[in-house]
Amino acid sequence: MLLAFDVGNSNIVLGLFKDGKLITNWRIKTDTNKSADEYGMIVNQLFQYEGLKTSDVEDVIISTVVPSVLFTLQHLSQKYFHKRAITVESGVKTGLIVKYDNPKQVGADRIVNAVAAYHKYGGPLIIIDFGTATTFCAVTEKAEYLGGSIAPGLKISSEALFEKTSKLPKVELEEPGLTICKNTIQSMQSGLVYGHMGMVDYIVRMMKKELEAITQSGKPVTVVATGGLSTLIDGGVDCIDYVDKMLTLEGLELIYQKNKKAPRPCGKGKKE
């Protein structure tokens, strides 16, 4: 089995694959203060709850946008699974042609999403990831990763309103159903949720025009959304064609297949 770690700024999503199929997944909080042993205990408990054995894990792959957590998870992989984890970073085979000015600056999560979306839906396409940040990525029909846009995510925007104002409260991120609202909570929900929907609609419209001008293939642009809040935003816009919550984990499995080699054991007490 393959254990995949998708490390975001707010959460770590773990996926367990058997014969290329995702059999279960978990979500835990990202904590830069946790040690490899603390994360290891959490993973052990998750496996036990599902009736799974950690000894059945044959390999580990990690994608992270939090550099300080990477070493911790690499150590976890060696100590608890006796494997050198594959890390999504520069030099890893993805099948994409990255045309960013500096490819090393592209977040691993954006590349992983692009790999999965291109494999499943073809190109040209736009991938929107509603995470801590909301990212937009453009990929051509020739598997060229062109770049995109990065905006504050809904949760960041909500927290900023609460932290930077004296009287505004924390609110649940849900649609109020109105834009002319008669109380503070609904007014904030309206501005946050509908404002985000408007941003998504405008950026996608602009990116489609630019993609069509670049590719000149005449093929329609497919828009794929992922991330925890993708369903909420999809309910209020017409520009999203598919919502695919497991996109990042599936991308990690695809990248693993492109990069797997002979087993990389890490025996206890042996020099690495």
N, C-alpha and C positions, 0 to 999 in steps of 0.2 A: 504493500500500500504506500501511497504518497501522502505526506502531510504538508500542506501548503499554508504559509503565514502571509496574510495581507495586512501589513501594519500601517494604519492611518494615524493621523494626529489625535483622534478621539478614541478610536476603537481598533482592536486587532480582530480580524476575522480569520478563523482557522477552517480549513476544508480538508476532508479526508477522502482520497480517491482510491478506488479499487478497480483495476483493469480499465483505467481511463474514465471511470464514471464517478461522479461525486456522490458519496453514500451518506455523508452527514456534514454539518458545519456548525460552528459555534461563534459567538461574538463576546469578547471580553474587553474591558477598558484598557486603553494604553496607559501605562504608568512607567515613566522613565526611571523611577526610583526602585522598581522591583528588580530583584536579582534573578539570575538564571534558575536558581533553586526555587524561588517563589513562583515563577512562571511554570517551572517544571511540575510543581505540586498541583497547580491549576490544571495543566494539561492531563496529568495522571487522573485527577478526579473526573474530568470530562470523559476520558476514555472508560473509566470504571462505570460511570453512570450509563453509558451506552452499551456496556458489556463488551467492550473492545480491548484488545491487548496492544500495548505500546510496542511489544516485541515484533508485531506484524508490520511495523512501519519499515519500509525498505529504503526510503529516501525522504529528504526534506528540501523544500524550496521556500525562499523568503523574498518578499517584495516589501520595501519599507520606504516611507518618506520621513522617518524619524531616525536619523543616523545613530543616535545614542542607544537605541533599542537593538540595533543590528548585532553588535558584538554580544549582547546578552542572549539573543536567540541563537546565534551561532554556537555559543558555549552550551546552551541548552541542548542543541542538536547533538553535539559531541558527547555530552555527559549522559543524556537520557536515551538517545537513540543510536549512539556510536556511529554517527554519520557526519561527514562534512556537508553542510547545507549548500545547495546551489543558491547563489544570490543574484537577483536581477540587477545588473549593473553594466557598465561599459564593457564590451567584449563578449557579452552573452548573446547567443544566436536568438534572433526574434523573428526573422523573415521579413522585417520591415526595413525600408530605406529611410533613415531619419534625416530630414532636411532642415532641422533646426540649426540656427547659427552655431550653437555649441551643443552638440548632442548630449554631452555629459550633464547639461542643466535640465534636461527633461526628466520630470518625476517618474520614478519606476512604475507607479500606479497608472500613469497615463499611457505608457508604453504597453503595459500588460493588458489594459482595457482595449487598446487599439489592436493588439494581436488577436484577442478573442473576437472582437467585433468584426474584423476583416475576415477571419476564418468562418464565422457563422453567417454573415450578411453580405460579404463582398464589398466592393467600393464603387463609386465614391461614397464616403460616409462621414457623419459627424457623431462623435461620442460625447455625451454629457455625463459627468460624474458628480452627483449631488452629495458631496462629503463635507468635511470641515470647510474646505473651499469648493466652489462650484467651478469645474473645469470643462472647457470645450476643446475638442481635438478634431482635426480634419485629416482624413486619409484618402488618397486617390485610389482609382481602380487598379493602379499598378503597385499597390502596397507602399506608397510613399507617405511617410508621416510628415505633414507640413508644419504642424504647430497648432496654435489656437489661442484661446483666451482663458484668463483666470480671474475669478471674482470672489468676493467674500461669500461664504455659504450662509444659508438661512440661520443656522445656530449662532454663527459668529455675529451676524447682524443683530440678532435678538439680544445676545449677551452685551453687545456694545451699547444698545439702547438702555439696557438696565444699569450697566456700570458707569456710563458717562452722563447720565441724567439723574436729577435728584428725586423725582417723583414717579418715574415710570417703573412699573413692576415687571417681574418675569412673567412670560406668557407661554401657553402651549402653542405649538406651531400647527395651527389648523385654520381652515377657511371659516371666516365669520359669515359669509354669504352676502355681505354688503360692503360697499365702499363709503357710504355716508353712514358712519357708525355713531352711536349716541353714548358710548362709554369708552373709557381709555383702553381697556383690554382688547375689545373688538377693533378699535381704531388701530392699535399696534398690529394685531393679527392681519388686518386688511393691508396695511402698508408693507408689512414684511412678506406675506405670502403672495398677494397680487402684484406687488412691486417686483418680486423675484420672477413671477410668471412673465411679466412684461419684459424684463431683462432677457430671459431665455428666448422668448419669441423674437425679440429684435436681433440678438446676437446670431441666432440660427438663421434668420432671414439674410443677414449680412454675409455670414459664412457660406451659405448656399450660393449666393451671387459670385463670391470670390472663387469658390471651388469650381463652379461651372465655367468661369472665365479661364481658370488655370487648366482644367482637364479638357474642355471643349470636346467631350465625348458624347454629349447628348444624353448620357445616362442619368436617371434621377438620383438625387442624393438621399441616402437612407440616414435617418436620425435615430440613434440608440441611446437610451438613458439607463443609468445604473446608480447605485447608491441608496442609502436609507430613505431619503425624502423624494425619490424619483416618482413614486406613485402619487404623492400629494401634488406635485407640480404638473404631472401628466394630466391630472384631472381638470386642469384649467387652461391647457394650451392644445393647439391642434398640430404643432410642428413635430411632435415626437411619434415615431412610427412603432418603436418597440421599447418596452421596459424590461430590462434583463438584470435582475438583482445579483445573479451569481457570475456576472461577466468577468470580474477580476480573478476569482478563483479558477474559472475555466481557462483564463489566459495563462495563469501560472502553470496549469497542467500541460497546456500546449507548449509553453516555453521549456518545461521540464523534458518533454518528449524530444525537443530539438537539441537538448544539451546533455542528456543523460549519457553516461559512459559506464565503464566498469564500476562496480560498487566501491565506495570510498569509506571503508571502515575506519573507525577511530577506537582502537582498543583501549581498555582502561589501563592507565599507568604507562602507556607507551608514548614515546616522544613523537610529536607531530612534525 
